[in-house]
Amino acid sequence: MDTRTFKLCGIAAAVATAVLHMAGAHADEAVPANDGLNMERVVVTGSTTGSSKMKTSVSISTVEGDVIKNGAPLSAAEVLRSVPGVRSESSGGEGNANITVRGVPISAGGARYVQMQEDGLPVLQSGDFNFITPDSYIKIDGTLDHLEVVRGGSASTLATNAPGGIINFITKTGEEKGGHIGVSRGLGYDETRLDFDYGAPISDKTRFFIGGSYRTGEGVRNTGMKTEDGGQIRGNITHQLDNGYIRLSFKHLDDKAPTALPVPVQVVNKKIQELPGIDPRSVSFYSPYWVRDVSLGKNNTPVSTNVNDGLRVKSDSIGLEGSFDLGDGWNLSDKFRTSSNSGRFAGVFPANNGTVGTYTFATGPNKGQTYKGRAISAVVFNTSIDDAGNTLNDTKLAKTFALADGSKLTTTAGLYLSTQKLGLTWNFNEYLLQASGDKPALLKTASTTPGLVGPAWGGCCSRAVDMEYKLTSPYLNVGYEVGALNVDASVRQDRQTASGTANIATLSNGSQRYEAATMQMVDYKMNHNSYSVGGNYRISSNLAAFARVSDGVAFNADRILFGTPLDGSAPININTVKQIEGGVKWRSGGVSTFVTLFQAKTDESNYEATTQKSTSNKYDAKGVELEGAYTQGSFRVTGGMTYTDAKIVGTAAADVANIGNTPRRQAKVVYQIMPSYDFGDVTLGASLIGTGKSWGDDGHTIEMDGYQVVHAFVNYRLSPKTTLSFSVNNLFNKIGYTEVEGDGHAARSINGRAAKVGLTYAF
């Protein structure tokens, strides 16, 4: 145990000792009726049997569906910005977000160390597939009942590829008869949206739920055309048995929305500066003046794509779950889902920050005329998501032993099986584009295709991927409860088998082809044993202390293709996270608090296909996470703060100068404050979400300023069943950079101000 770990354990022990001394003063305190953090709510995420937040020995937050709705989030990732301990870079549009938890790095795109689930099963088995992230397939509407978020803790052993945590979006199941229908309209931007949900009993033992959403328009960023279109419908039927229940569910998603990639900027004295005419809050570079992008298909035939389609996602899934009390303390439960997932990722990425000169318009109303100004090399990230389907099953058999001394021992054996397919076709064509945030036009080049320069980056990066990842993961959990004490220990073995092919298109005489000689065969197996041990002691009904140690793994997926040989002839690196945490939960009157001290050590390897560079880093992060709530009459405020002191403690030889630096994009302080007030028929609320400054790169050459963004809403009840709502995201139209390219030529910001008005009828 190193010095930092020792110090953290010492601090946790000191906190626990102080709490024990407080026990006498609180022993007879009644449970407050206005518990702002809802500590008595039973949570199922990161748990084998379900337990209240007050009893569980993990850091877990719950967010109710109506609270999420009031915030009018623009994406699933934006919802997560309000959860303490979660770092969500919600600047990519309605997908393509980078997400992690306290102290665990974002060193690759997506959510490598966090598993995003719907109803207890992952949306995608790996959270960091290139160009396809799980948040892209999660849409926020009235079908969402609540959100459960576990940081660290038992996530290492109760899910695969989730050592950092589990984010579980839980669907309504029709337990309460009734529903809603609503319409909303963007103010200052073109978007119209319809939402509906309804649930009711069919008989004494059977109920159903159905809901969904549809929207159309331009979206919050400037595109000059209809670039949003689609939605989802979801439903389930639940039948209660004498000894449990069975539930059949379905989901159909077909949606497209613009992506938001980095835009050209410049870096002066380590600071990011905007370029004239390019507003990072609103620019998208989609335009009615694009030509169709013709790229290479896997069978060496041309494929034509509308660049303005943006992110297109399709998903059809069917699920079946059940839980059965077998008697004599035995319980059997199972969750199954099979999904067909596909789509396309089309976005415009600036390969440079442009050059001012004299050019000729190649498209648009000024075609053939002279253009004097800045032009950028615009690379179309055109990736076909051919197949991201999966089949998942999680079976658990539990036995509870009632012991003679009144204590209880519960053992749970589980088996998780999954098959995840990954079919991707990458293409990157480069164009010469007018550097304008308002319907940019293509500029003339030597090509007969308007604006086309040719394959980007020397034709390095057209890829054809056809993979299949199979997981077999047995796990065991033992829990013991006696009086006010709960302890549990769990182990999991993840066995991954990867098979398939990956190919790089060959560039010859300006054209590309896939050749059999360049095909890479993939055939390897790997496994890892994870563990988690924790305990929770309820000092009184309103005061508890907990501690936990865990070790977990996130297997690499397609991000290691084209690097290390993957035919089983060479060792393959994995990514591990070791964590220690401890804290207290306390409530009194209208105050509820959840304080956690943590340390996370991450050891990972990456291979970047575009730069063809391998990296190997070790990180050590420690800090404190605070979640709190206060309720007094009609006033309520919730919030949180996470302080993280993170360091790079090991690298490959080429990056040794980075040792001791703070990891990229890791701010020391991230915080959330969300007050609301209900008076009569009017409810007012707001949220302030802030982040401190951070470094844009591991080498500390670019600074990203801290920022604060305010969202606000007002709801007016026109009648007991009709509500008029008005909400504003980024009320003060702040620029907030979430990432920057290593050479400083491009950066990505959160969206600018976006207001909408809505009308909802409950029935």
FENJOQUI-V601160 format. One line per field, one symbol per residue. psi: psi as a letter, one per 20 degrees, with the letter a starting at -180 (. if undefined). burial: I if it has 16 or more other C-alpha atoms within 10 Angstrom, else O. A space follows every 50 residues. Layout:
# FENJOQUI-V601160
psi->???
burial->???
This chain:
# FENJOQUI-V601160
psi->prgggggghggghgggghghhighhjhjpqpqhlohjlhippqipkqhip qqhhhqkqopqqpqhhggghilqirhhhgihjpqipoonljjbjakqppa roipqnirrbmgjpppqoljqqgqhpikqpjoqhhhjopoaiipgrppop pbcihhijqqllhhrpooopqqjkhppraqpqqqpqoiqoppppqqqpqq qhahjprrqqraqpqqbhriqohjroippabqpqrqpppprhkbrqppqr pppoqqqqqnrqqpaqppljqpqqqpiooihiphjqqijqrqopaprhkk qqpppohihcopppppqpqpqqppoiqkjqppqqpqppqopaaqooqopo irjrppaprppiraikpirppobpqqoopoonppngokqqpqpopppqpp porhjirppppppqoppqopqooqoqqnqproqpmqjnmqqqqpaiqhpp ipgapqljkhjpqopnrpppponqqppppppocjppqqqqqpopopppqb qpqpqpppkiqqqpqhhjppppnrqqrqpqrpprqponhaijpqqrqqqr prqoqqdiijqjdppkjiiqqpqrpqppqpqqaqpqqpcjppqoppqqpp pporqqpohhilpqqoqpqopqaqppprqppocippprarppppnqqpiq rrhikhiipiqpqpjoqhppqppnqqpoocjppqrrpopqqrqrpirhil ipqoqrrpppqqqppoohrhipppqpqppmgjlqpophqqqhjjiqrprr qapoqqqqpppq.
burial->OOOOIOOIIOOIOOIIOOIIOOIOOIOOOOOOOIIIIIIOOOIIIIIIIO IOIIIIIIIIIIIOIOOIOIIIIIIIIIIIIIIIIIIIIIIIIIIIIIII IIIIIIIIIIIIIIIIIOIIIIIIIIIIIIIIIIIIIIIIIIIIIIIIII IIIIIIIIIIIIIIIIIIIIIIIIOOOOIIIIIIIIIOIIIIIIIIIIII IOOOOIIIIIIIIIIIIIIIIIIIOIIIIIIIIIIIIIIOOOOOIIIIII IIIIIIIIIIIIIIIIIOOOOIOOIOOIIIIIIIIIIIIIIOIIIIIIOO OOOOIOIIIIIIIIIIIIIIIIIIIOOOOIIIIIIIIIIIIIIIIIIIII IIIIOOOOIIIIIIOOIOOOIOOIIIIIIIIIIIIIIIIIIIIIIIIIII OOOOOOOIIIIIIIIIIIIIIIIIIIIIIIIIIIIIIIIIIIIIIOOOII IIIIIIOOIIIIIIIIIIIIIIIIIIIIIIIOOOIIIIIIIIIIIIIIII IIIIIIOOOOOIIIOOOOIIIIIIIIIIIIIIIIIIIIIIIIIIIIIIII IIIIIIIIIIIIOOIIIOOOOIIIIIIIIIIIIIIIIIIIIIIIIIIIII IIIIIIIOIOOOOOOIIIIIIIIIIIIIIIIOOOOIIIIIIIIIIIIIII IOOOOOOIIOIIIIIIIIIIIIIIIIIOOOOOIIIIIIIIIIIIIIIIII OIIIIIIIIIIIIIIIIOOOOIIIIIIIIIIOIIIIIIIIIOOIIIIIII IIIIIIIIIIIOO
